[in-house]
Amino acid sequence: MIRVLIVDDEKLERVLIRKGFSWEDHGFHIIGEASSGEEALNIIRLEKPDVILTDISMAGMDGLTLSEKIRKIHPQAKIVIITGYREFEYARKAVQLGVEDFLLKPVSMEDLSKVSTKIKADILEEIEKERSIERLKESTLAEQAIILESLLQRVVEDESLQGAAKEKLRASGLYHLTEAHTVWNMRIREQNGVTDESRIHTVRELLGNCVDEFMVFQHSSQNLVVIHKSISMEDSLEKARNIHESLNLRMKLYATIGISCVHHGVDELSPAFREAQKAQSASVLLGRNKVISYPEYEAILLRNEKKREMDWDDFTFSVENHLEEKVMKYIDQYIDFITSSNITDIEYYRMMTMDLISKASSPLYAIGLDLEALYGEDEFYKNIRSIHTVDEMNDFLKETISKIMALHKGRKSKRGRKVVQDALDCISEDLYSPELSLGFVAQKIFANESYLSRVFKKEVGQSFIEYVLKKRIEESIRLLNTTDDKVYEIAEKVGFKDSHYFSLCFKKVTGVTVKEYRKGREDV
């Protein structure tokens, strides 16, 4: 209902307006009457009516003065002035105050109906506009959040995207979060009836209650990633333990949270994320449903100094590129290290197994997977705990790392195809832009430039430059066949800044010059 206030110092006039028109039937509700300007202002301050009908001639405060004051305390209100014939010109001044309309005394119910109908339509239109603006704002904010989360997910996996992240974070007002931060990697054990949306909503709510500044998003591995602004790892650990306790007690959700050391700047988001992943993966040895810091993970690795004799970079490169024979040699070398240590402690074997599998799993992080993707969380934990001998350790390592290589190979291929499709869509959209380049596309789709160049050639069968050139020349041929545009005009339309360079490219692709092509077409 649209809320109406009637203001007139003559009671008879107020009664006539209230009783003479079926307000309720037309979608209006009379919230009150006032016999003076001062009384009206008091009601307006409290009730905020949508429409105010006021007489122009009243003792003490006239209708125009009242309108001026209304504009200051309730500018959204629609004001209708009621006036006599002699005051008609005077009433025109009310228009300058933003008065919606005016009625002549004695008030005709027909005129009142017309004015009220018009005002109702205006109010409903304004309400709908406000709703549309709010929906647009919500939609825009949601889209911005999705884009930002997608970017951050790629940034924590690929350090080459840090430049793009800086600009996006600055634009969103979140750049300060990364000045000094820890990254949390949260695995919440799935339970029936708990959706991804409710899980992230719960965590965001808990974070909001005990953490001043943070950002949380869902990683492709289904873990939740938290960027927590903090200059102290102890502070982050305390906050994480409070949240962990709340998840356990209030929500009956079991979570393992890996916490990185404190890092500084966007450039260190990726290293911090890797630390958080490693800390979280140590739950296989330290136990699940707890908060684990990166130093705790490092303490496990320090149990065997000999492992540092291996070339870990080459090992992970071999796993990532599915060099099976080389990987198996590394495993044999690792087993030799373990055997030569002359340690028979079963927990030692399990820790060293986890150590090597953690190294081998690092390529999976870049494609959004982790160790539990191989077996499932419970099964993987059970398999580690079942190791009692070096031979069992050797068998499990080779079986698991073979699965890691196969999984990575399959997902890497799919990822490459997705990146290429994104690149093709971008090329199609900006094909005729002079700014189009490999770097331009890579930045737009948040991909590493050298990686994009490599997978593009593999999937498309042409280099990026060859593909773009061919598409532009194809369009130039269409323009040559359908228009009388000059060569330089066609060159500009298909994205060449220099018509001479366009002519050279045209001949390279078609085998003839532009002039020869046009002459051949005319001869036909």
C-alpha positions in Angstrom: 0.0 0.0 0.0 1.1 3.6 -0.8 1.0 5.6 2.4 -0.8 9.0 2.3 -0.9 12.0 4.8 -3.6 14.7 4.4 -2.7 18.2 5.7 -5.3 21.0 5.9 -6.3 23.4 8.7 -10.0 22.9 7.8 -11.4 19.7 9.2 -14.2 19.6 6.6 -11.7 19.6 3.7 -9.7 16.8 5.3 -12.9 14.7 5.8 -14.0 15.4 2.2 -10.6 14.2 0.8 -10.5 11.1 3.1 -14.1 10.0 2.7 -14.8 11.2 -0.9 -12.3 8.9 -2.6 -11.9 5.1 -2.2 -8.2 5.2 -1.3 -7.9 1.5 -0.2 -9.4 0.3 -3.5 -6.8 2.2 -5.4 -3.8 0.8 -3.5 -3.5 3.7 -1.0 -3.6 3.8 2.8 -4.3 7.0 4.8 -1.8 7.0 7.7 -3.1 10.2 9.3 -4.3 13.8 9.1 -2.7 17.0 10.2 -4.3 20.4 10.9 -1.0 22.4 10.7 2.4 22.4 9.1 4.1 21.7 12.4 1.9 18.7 13.2 2.5 17.4 9.7 6.3 17.6 10.1 6.1 15.6 13.3 4.1 12.8 11.6 6.4 12.9 8.5 9.5 12.4 10.7 8.0 9.3 12.3 5.9 7.8 9.5 7.7 8.7 6.3 4.5 8.8 4.1 4.8 8.3 0.3 2.3 11.0 -0.6 1.4 14.2 1.1 -1.6 16.3 0.2 -1.4 19.8 1.7 -3.5 22.9 1.5 -1.4 25.9 0.3 -3.1 28.4 2.7 -2.8 27.5 6.3 -2.3 29.5 9.5 1.2 29.6 10.9 3.0 27.6 8.1 1.7 27.7 4.6 1.9 24.8 2.1 4.9 26.1 0.3 7.0 26.5 3.5 5.9 23.0 4.6 7.0 21.7 1.2 10.4 23.2 1.6 10.8 21.6 5.0 9.5 18.2 3.7 12.2 18.3 0.9 14.9 18.5 3.6 13.6 15.7 6.0 11.9 13.4 3.5 12.9 14.2 -0.1 11.4 11.0 -1.6 7.8 12.1 -0.7 5.4 13.0 -3.5 3.7 16.4 -2.6 0.4 17.5 -4.0 -0.7 21.1 -3.3 -4.4 21.9 -2.8 -5.2 25.5 -3.8 -8.0 27.9 -4.7 -8.5 29.7 -8.1 -7.1 33.0 -6.8 -3.9 31.3 -5.8 -3.3 29.5 -9.1 -0.3 31.5 -10.2 1.1 31.3 -6.7 0.8 27.5 -6.8 3.0 27.4 -9.9 5.9 28.3 -7.8 5.4 25.0 -6.0 6.7 23.3 -9.1 10.1 24.7 -8.4 10.1 22.9 -5.0 9.5 19.6 -6.7 5.8 19.5 -6.0 4.3 16.6 -7.9 1.0 18.2 -8.8 -1.8 20.5 -7.5 -5.5 20.3 -7.1 -8.1 23.1 -7.2 -10.6 23.8 -4.5 -13.2 22.5 -4.1 -11.4 19.2 -4.8 -13.0 17.2 -7.6 -12.9 13.4 -6.9 -12.3 12.9 -10.6 -9.2 15.2 -10.5 -8.1 13.5 -7.3 -8.4 10.1 -9.0 -6.4 11.2 -12.0 -3.6 12.7 -9.8 -3.5 9.7 -7.4 -3.4 7.3 -10.4 -0.5 9.2 -11.9 1.4 9.4 -8.6 0.9 5.7 -8.0 2.3 4.8 -11.4 5.3 7.0 -10.8 6.0 5.5 -7.4 5.6 1.9 -8.7 8.0 2.8 -11.6 10.5 4.2 -9.2 10.3 1.1 -6.9 10.9 -1.1 -9.9 13.8 1.0 -11.0 15.3 0.8 -7.5 14.8 -3.0 -7.6 16.4 -3.3 -11.0 19.4 -1.2 -9.8 19.7 -3.4 -6.7 19.5 -6.6 -8.8 22.1 -5.2 -11.2 24.4 -4.3 -8.2 23.9 -7.8 -6.7 24.6 -9.4 -10.1 27.6 -7.2 -10.7 29.0 -7.9 -7.3 28.4 -11.6 -7.7 30.1 -11.6 -11.1 33.1 -9.6 -9.7 33.4 -12.0 -6.8 33.4 -15.0 -9.2 36.0 -13.4 -11.5 38.2 -12.5 -8.5 37.9 -16.0 -7.0 38.7 -17.6 -10.3 41.7 -15.3 -10.6 42.9 -16.0 -7.1 42.5 -19.7 -7.7 44.8 -19.5 -10.7 47.2 -17.2 -8.9 47.8 -19.5 -6.0 48.7 -22.2 -8.6 50.7 -20.1 -11.0 53.1 -17.4 -9.9 53.2 -15.9 -13.5 49.7 -14.4 -13.0 50.6 -12.1 -10.0 50.6 -8.9 -12.1 47.0 -9.4 -13.1 46.0 -10.3 -9.5 47.5 -7.0 -8.2 45.3 -4.9 -10.5 42.2 -6.9 -9.7 42.8 -6.8 -6.0 43.4 -3.1 -6.1 40.2 -2.5 -8.1 38.2 -4.6 -5.6 39.7 -2.9 -2.5 41.3 -6.2 -1.3 44.9 -5.6 -2.1 45.8 -4.7 1.5 44.9 -8.3 2.5 48.1 -9.6 0.9 50.5 -7.1 2.5 51.1 -9.5 5.3 49.2 -12.7 5.2 48.9 -16.4 5.9 47.0 -18.8 3.6 44.8 -21.6 5.0 44.0 -24.8 3.1 40.8 -26.2 4.7 39.5 -29.7 4.0 36.0 -30.2 5.5 35.0 -33.8 5.6 31.8 -34.3 3.5 28.6 -35.2 5.3 25.1 -35.9 4.0 23.0 -32.8 3.6 26.0 -30.4 3.7 26.3 -28.6 0.3 29.3 -26.7 -1.0 27.3 -23.5 -0.7 26.3 -24.1 3.0 29.8 -25.2 3.9 31.5 -22.0 2.5 28.7 -19.9 4.0 29.3 -21.5 7.4 33.1 -20.9 7.2 32.6 -17.3 6.0 30.3 -16.7 8.9 32.7 -18.1 11.4 35.6 -16.1 9.9 33.5 -13.0 10.1 33.0 -13.5 13.8 36.6 -13.9 14.8 38.8 -12.6 11.9 39.0 -8.9 11.0 40.1 -9.1 7.4 40.1 -12.1 5.2 38.9 -13.6 1.9 37.7 -17.2 1.4 37.0 -19.0 -1.9 36.6 -22.6 -3.0 39.5 -24.2 -4.7 39.0 -26.6 -7.6 40.1 -29.5 -5.3 36.9 -28.7 -3.2 39.1 -27.4 -0.4 38.4 -23.9 1.0 41.3 -21.4 0.7 41.5 -18.5 3.2 43.7 -15.5 2.7 44.1 -14.1 6.2 45.6 -10.7 6.8 48.0 -11.3 9.6 51.5 -10.3 10.7 51.7 -13.3 13.1 51.5 -17.0 12.4 50.5 -17.5 16.1 47.6 -15.2 15.6 46.5 -17.2 12.5 46.8 -20.5 14.3 44.8 -19.2 17.2 42.0 -18.0 14.9 42.1 -21.2 12.9 41.8 -23.3 16.1 38.8 -21.3 17.2 37.1 -21.8 13.9 38.0 -25.5 14.0 36.5 -25.9 17.4 33.3 -24.1 16.3 33.0 -26.4 13.2 33.4 -29.4 15.5 31.1 -28.4 18.3 28.4 -26.3 16.6 28.2 -27.8 13.1 29.6 -31.3 13.7 31.8 -30.8 10.7 35.3 -32.3 10.8 38.0 -30.2 9.2 41.7 -30.4 8.7 43.3 -27.0 8.3 46.8 -26.4 6.9 48.4 -23.0 7.8 51.3 -21.4 5.9 53.9 -19.2 7.5 53.4 -15.4 7.2 54.1 -14.1 3.7 54.2 -10.6 2.2 52.6 -9.3 -1.0 50.7 -10.8 -3.9 54.0 -12.3 -5.2 54.0 -14.7 -2.3 50.4 -16.0 -2.5 51.5 -19.0 -4.5 54.3 -20.1 -2.1 52.1 -19.5 0.9 49.4 -21.7 -0.7 51.9 -24.5 -1.4 52.9 -24.4 2.2 49.3 -24.6 3.4 48.7 -27.6 1.1 51.8 -29.4 2.4 50.8 -28.7 6.0 47.3 -30.0 5.3 48.7 -33.1 3.6 50.7 -33.9 6.7 47.4 -34.9 8.4 48.0 -38.4 7.0 50.8 -38.8 9.6 49.8 -36.3 12.3 46.1 -37.1 12.3 43.0 -35.5 10.7 40.5 -33.1 12.1 43.1 -30.7 13.4 45.0 -27.5 12.6 48.5 -28.2 11.2 51.1 -25.5 10.6 53.8 -25.6 7.9 56.6 -25.7 10.6 55.0 -29.0 11.8 55.2 -30.3 8.3 58.9 -29.2 8.0 59.7 -30.9 11.3 58.6 -34.2 9.8 60.9 -33.8 6.8 63.9 -33.0 9.0 63.7 -36.5 10.3 65.7 -37.7 7.3 68.4 -35.4 6.0 69.6 -37.8 3.3 66.5 -37.1 1.2 68.1 -33.7 0.3 70.7 -35.6 -1.8 68.0 -36.1 -4.5 67.2 -33.6 -7.2 63.7 -32.8 -6.2 63.1 -30.3 -9.0 64.0 -32.9 -11.6 61.9 -35.5 -9.8 58.7 -33.4 -9.8 59.5 -32.4 -13.5 59.7 -36.1 -14.4 56.4 -36.9 -12.6 54.7 -33.9 -14.3 55.9 -35.0 -17.7 55.1 -38.7 -17.2 58.8 -39.9 -17.5 58.0 -43.2 -15.9 61.3 -44.9 -16.2 63.1 -41.9 -14.7 60.6 -41.6 -11.9 61.0 -45.3 -11.0 64.7 -44.9 -10.7 64.2 -42.0 -8.3 62.0 -44.2 -6.2 64.6 -46.9 -6.2 67.2 -44.4 -5.1 64.9 -43.1 -2.4 64.3 -46.7 -1.1 68.1 -47.2 -1.0 68.4 -44.1 1.2 65.8 -45.5 3.6 67.4 -48.9 3.6 70.9 -47.5 4.2 69.6 -45.5 7.2 69.2 -48.8 9.1 66.1 -47.5 10.9 63.4 -50.1 11.5 60.8 -47.7 13.1 57.5 -48.2 11.3 56.4 -44.6 11.8 59.7 -43.5 10.1 58.8 -45.5 7.0 55.3 -44.0 6.9 56.7 -40.5 7.3 59.2 -41.0 4.5 56.5 -42.5 2.3 54.4 -39.4 2.9 57.4 -37.2 2.2 58.0 -38.6 -1.3 54.3 -38.8 -2.2 54.0 -35.2 -1.1 56.8 -34.2 -3.5 55.3 -36.3 -6.3 51.9 -34.7 -5.7 53.0 -31.1 -6.1 52.3 -31.1 -9.9 48.7 -32.0 -9.0 48.2 -28.8 -7.1 48.4 -26.8 -10.3 45.4 -28.6 -11.7 43.3 -28.4 -8.6 43.9 -31.9 -7.2 45.5 -33.4 -4.1 46.4 -36.7 -2.6 42.9 -37.8 -1.7 41.9 -37.6 -5.3 43.8 -40.9 -5.8 42.0 -43.0 -3.2 39.6 -41.0 -1.2 40.4 -39.4 2.1 39.7 -42.5 4.3 41.3 -45.0 1.9 44.5 -43.0 1.5 44.9 -42.6 5.2 44.3 -46.3 5.8 46.9 -47.3 3.1 49.6 -45.2 4.7 48.9 -46.6 8.1 49.1 -50.2 6.7 52.8 -49.8 5.8 55.1 -51.9 8.1 58.1 -52.7 6.0 60.4 -51.1 3.4 59.1 -53.5 0.7 55.5 -52.4 1.5 56.7 -48.8 1.3 58.3 -49.5 -2.1 55.2 -51.1 -3.5 52.9 -48.4 -2.3 55.2 -45.6 -3.6 55.4 -47.1 -7.1 51.7 -47.8 -7.3 50.7 -44.4 -6.0 53.1 -42.3 -8.0 52.1 -44.2 -11.2 48.5 -43.1 -10.4 49.7 -39.6 -9.8 51.4 -39.5 -13.2 48.4 -41.0 -15.0 45.9 -38.6 -13.3 48.1 -35.6 -14.0 48.5 -36.6 -17.6 44.8 -36.9 -18.2 43.9 -33.7 -16.4 46.7 -31.7 -17.9 45.4 -32.6 -21.4 41.9 -31.5 -20.5 43.2 -28.3 -18.9 45.2 -27.6 -22.1 42.1 -28.0 -24.2 40.2 -25.7 -22.0 42.9 -23.0 -22.1 43.0 -23.2 -25.9 39.2 -23.0 -26.2 39.3 -19.8 -24.0 42.0 -18.5 -26.2 40.0 -19.2 -29.4 37.0 -17.4 -27.9 39.1 -14.4 -27.1 40.7 -14.4 -30.6 37.2 -14.5 -32.1 36.1 -11.6 -30.0 39.1 -9.4 -30.6 40.3 -10.7 -34.0 40.3 -7.3 -35.7 41.8 -5.4 -32.8 45.4 -4.1 -33.5 46.1 -4.9 -29.8 45.6 -8.7 -30.4 48.7 -10.7 -29.5 49.7 -13.8 -27.6 50.4 -11.7 -24.5 47.1 -9.9 -24.8 45.1 -13.1 -24.9 47.2 -14.8 -22.2 46.5 -11.9 -19.8 42.8 -11.8 -20.7 42.3 -15.5 -20.0 44.7 -15.6 -17.0 47.1 -18.1 -18.6 50.9 -18.3 -18.7 52.1 -17.0 -22.1 54.7 -19.7 -22.8 52.3 -22.4 -21.7 49.5 -21.0 -23.9 51.9 -20.8 -26.9 52.9 -24.5 -26.4 49.4 -26.0 -26.0 47.9 -23.8 -28.7 50.3 -25.2 -31.3 49.7 -28.7 -30.0 45.9 -28.5 -30.0 45.3 -26.3 -33.1 48.2 -27.5 -35.3 49.2 -23.9 -36.0 51.1 -21.3 -34.0 49.1 -18.5 -32.5 50.4 -16.0 -35.0 49.7 -18.3 -38.0 46.2 -18.9 -36.8 45.4 -15.2 -36.3 47.0 -14.3 -39.6 45.0 -16.9 -41.5 41.7 -15.7 -39.9 42.4 -12.1 -40.7 43.4 -12.8 -44.3 40.2 -14.9 -44.7 38.2 -11.8 -43.6 40.1 -9.6 -46.0 39.2 -11.9 -48.9 35.6 -11.6 -48.0 35.9 -7.8 -48.0 37.7 -7.9 -51.3 34.8 -10.0 -52.8 32.0 -7.9 -51.4 33.2 -4.3 -51.2 35.1 -1.7 -53.2 37.1 -0.6 -50.1 40.7 0.5 -50.7 43.5 -1.8 -49.6 44.5 0.4 -46.6 40.8 0.4 -45.5 40.6 -3.3 -45.6 43.9 -3.6 -43.8 42.6 -1.4 -41.0 39.3 -3.3 -40.7 41.1 -6.7 -40.3 43.5 -5.4 -37.7 46.7 -4.4 -39.6 48.1 -1.0 -38.7 50.3 -1.0 -41.8 48.8 -1.7 -45.3 52.2 -2.6 -46.8 52.7 -5.3 -44.1 49.1 -6.5 -44.8 50.0 -6.9 -48.5 53.0 -8.9 -47.6 51.0 -11.2 -45.3 48.3 -11.5 -47.9 50.7 -12.8 -50.5 52.3 -15.1 -48.0 49.0 -16.8 -47.2 47.3 -16.7 -50.7 50.3 -16.9 -53.0 49.2 -13.8 -54.9 49.2 -10.0 -54.3 46.1 -8.1 -53.4 46.2 -6.4 -56.8 46.5 -9.8 -58.6 43.7 -11.2 -56.6 41.4 -8.3 -57.5 42.3 -8.5 -61.1 41.6 -12.2 -61.2 38.2 -11.6 -59.7 37.4 -8.9 -62.2 38.4 -11.1 -65.1 36.0 -13.8 -63.9 
